């Protein structure tokens, strides 16, 4: 079976997001932590769903949702980083999320060129 890099990276990222959520909760940050948990784990869920796409258009649609969720996650991570609401080094989270956005963008563009 062919290795799915973006699926693996998004799954690993979801695990990091779950740990980040717990750390944020421990530091009494409840609102942004829930937003990050929702959108950060949704990236991988939509990528997994794209594997059962009924057409190339459906595949693009599912990955586009993942891309939107990744960009939203990036926004919340940047906001959290700049606001200093919690004492957490978010550098790797930001880098991982940016990489996922780049991968998804590339996959979507390549797939669109096949339509």
Helices and strands as residue ranges (DSSP letters): H 5-26, H 31-50, H 56-83, H 91-113
